[in-house]
Amino acid sequence: MTPSQKRRLYMVLGIVVGVGVATTFALQAFKSGIGFKAPTEVVAGAVQQDKRFQLGGMVKKGSVERVPGTLEVRFVVTDFQNDVPVVYRGVLPDLFKEASGVTTNGRLDAGGVFQADEVLAKHDENYMPPAVGRALKKGESRLEPPASPAPQQ
């Protein structure tokens, strides 16, 4: 083999090995990616405690509580069928508000409270992350929970 053929062979082998390594890393990242869950799935036990996942739904109206003197915020994420309490320590996005779409990243603790380390609010009144939109369509598409029937007299 001439020196130029050896160089070409090493270059082709290097490219093949590089593509193989990149493919392996990509597949591993895809397998261990954060899965999206709706509150109904969380309540049904579809997630493992202390395993990282993404929780999405609507911020339940009247559920946002700020702890004075800290950055801690407590709120409830709902899909209008079930609710999951969330605790977040940090600055909330400007677009975060009650009765609005939200996606949170974090873990479920032993008490069934989602410990969020990231909160993402929808971008505008028309945007809803696709997975959140699908989960909410399984519940109800209204922002308000269904009204209780008036008591009969």
N, C-alpha and C positions, 0 to 999 in steps of 0.2 A: 504494500500500500504506500502510496506517495504521501508526503506530509499534508497536502491539501485535501486528500481523501480522508485521512485520519481526522483532520480538523472538522470536515463536514460531518463525519460519522459522530464525533463527540458533540457537535452542535445539535444534531437530530436527536441523539440520546438524551441530551440535556433538556431539550424541549419536551420530549415524551415524558420524562421523569417530572418535570415542572408541571405539566398539565395533569399528570396523575396525582401529584401532591395537592394541587389546587382543587381538583375534583373531590378528593377525600375530605379536605377541610370544608368545602361547600356542603357536602352531604352530611357531615357531622353537625355543622351549624344548623342545617335544615331540620335534622332529627331532634336536636335539643332546643329548637326555637320555642319562644313563649307562646302558649296556646291561649286563644281567646275563650272566655267563659261568660255566660250570662248568669244573673243571680239565681235563676231557677236551677241551672246545672250545679251551681255551688251548693245550694241548699240540699239538692238531691245527693250530694256526696261525690260528685264527678271530679273533684280535685283532692289532691293529697295535702295534708297539713304541712306547712313550711316549704312547699314546692312553689317556685315562682310561676306566676301566670298573669294574664291580662284579664281584668274584670271590666265589663262595659255595660252601659245602660243609661238610664236617666237619673239625675239627681232628684231625689224625692223632695217635693215641695214641703217646706217647713222643717227640714231635717238638718240644715247646716248649723253647727254650733262651733264657735271659736272659743278656745280656752284663753282667758285674759292673761296677758303678760308672756305668752308663748306664741310660737308659730303653729301650734297644734290645731287642727281643724277636724271635726267629726261630722260626717254626713252619711246618708244612706243612698245606695245605688239600687234602683229598682228596674224590673222589666214588666211591671204592672201585674205580675203573678206572685213574685217573691222579692224580698228585700235582703240586702247584705249591708251591715254596718261597716263603715270605712273610717280609719284613722290615718291622717296624713300630717306629717311634720315638715313644713316648708312653705314657700310662697306659692299661692295658687295662681294659675294663669288668669289674665284679665278677663277672659271670656267665660270663666267658670261662674255658673249661677244655678239657682234652683230651677227645676222643671226644664233642664237643658241636658243635652247629651254629654257624656263623659266616658273616657277610657282611663283606667288606672292600672299601673303595674305594681306588683308586690306579692305578698304571701298571706295565706290564711293562718291565723294563730289558733291555739288550742281552744279559745273561747268562741270561735266562729267569727271573729272580727278580722276584716281584711286590712292588713298593715301595708299601706301604699307607700312606695318610695318615689312614685312619679304620678302626676295627674295631668291628663291631656284633655282640654276642652275642645268642643267643636269649633270650626273656623268661622262660620257665619250661620245665620238662621236656616240656610238650605243644606248645609253640610252635615252628614252623619257618616261615621266610619261604616263601610259596608257590612261588616260582621255585626256591629251594634244594631244597625237598621234591620237586618234579618232576624236577630234575636227578639227585637221589640215587636216585629210583625207577628211573631209566634204568640206574643201576649196580646196587648191591645195597642192600637196606634194613637191613643189619646194621651195627652200630657197629664191629665187628671185621672186618678183611679175611679172606677165605677162608683156611682152614688148609691148609697144604701136606700132601699125603698122606705117611703114614709110610713110611720107606724099607723096602723088602722085603729079607728076609734069606735 
